[in-house]
Amino acid sequence: MLHADLGASLYKTWSAEQQRDEIAKLVEGYRAGLPVLILCRMTEAIAGSRKRAREILHELMTPEERQEAAGRETGEARALVLDFLR
């Protein structure tokens, strides 16, 4: 069964440390080939907000990685990724 909230109700029960650890695993997945759009959407679901997701991604990714990731996307996907990584 596919859940539209991507597990957000479960992630709300996690501590900030647990959320950050899971997002760190997603960043490692991105470095291994996970599409950046999936990274961004899952990070937002785990973090609970786009603002918190952005903060965590900025902690875990270098400026070069963020710039490269945003440069790979086009159109609406690029705008969304830029919102997370700028």
C-alpha positions in Angstrom: 0.0 0.0 0.0 1.4 3.4 -1.0 1.0 6.2 1.6 0.9 9.8 0.3 2.5 11.1 3.5 5.7 9.1 2.9 5.7 8.0 6.5 5.4 11.5 8.0 3.3 10.3 10.8 6.0 7.9 11.9 8.8 10.4 11.5 7.1 12.8 13.8 7.7 10.3 16.6 11.4 10.3 16.0 13.9 12.4 17.9 15.8 15.2 16.1 18.9 13.0 16.3 17.1 10.0 14.7 15.7 12.2 12.0 19.2 13.6 11.2 20.7 10.1 11.2 18.1 8.9 8.7 18.6 12.0 6.5 22.3 11.4 6.6 21.7 7.9 5.2 19.6 9.5 2.4 22.5 11.9 1.6 24.8 8.9 1.4 22.2 7.3 -0.9 22.3 10.5 -3.1 26.1 10.2 -3.3 25.6 6.6 -4.5 23.0 7.6 -7.1 19.7 8.3 -5.4 17.9 11.0 -7.5 18.1 14.4 -5.8 14.4 15.0 -6.1 13.7 11.9 -4.0 16.4 13.0 -1.5 14.6 16.4 -1.1 11.1 15.0 -0.8 12.1 12.3 1.7 14.2 14.7 3.7 11.2 17.1 4.0 8.9 14.2 5.1 11.4 13.1 7.8 12.3 16.6 9.0 8.7 17.7 9.2 9.1 20.9 7.3 11.0 22.3 4.3 12.8 24.8 6.5 14.2 22.1 8.8 15.0 19.8 5.8 16.9 22.7 4.2 18.9 23.2 7.4 19.8 19.6 7.7 20.8 19.3 4.1 23.0 22.3 4.4 24.7 20.7 7.4 25.3 17.4 5.6 26.1 18.4 2.0 28.9 20.6 0.8 28.1 23.8 -1.1 29.6 22.1 -4.2 27.4 19.1 -3.8 24.3 21.3 -3.5 25.2 23.3 -6.5 25.9 20.2 -8.6 22.6 18.6 -7.5 20.6 21.7 -8.4 22.4 21.9 -11.8 21.3 18.4 -12.8 17.6 19.3 -12.7 15.4 21.3 -15.1 12.0 22.9 -15.0 9.8 22.5 -12.0 12.1 19.9 -10.5 15.0 22.4 -10.6 12.9 25.0 -8.8 12.0 22.5 -6.1 15.6 21.3 -5.6 16.8 24.9 -5.5 14.3 25.7 -2.7 15.9 22.9 -0.6 19.6 23.4 -1.6 20.1 27.2 -2.1 
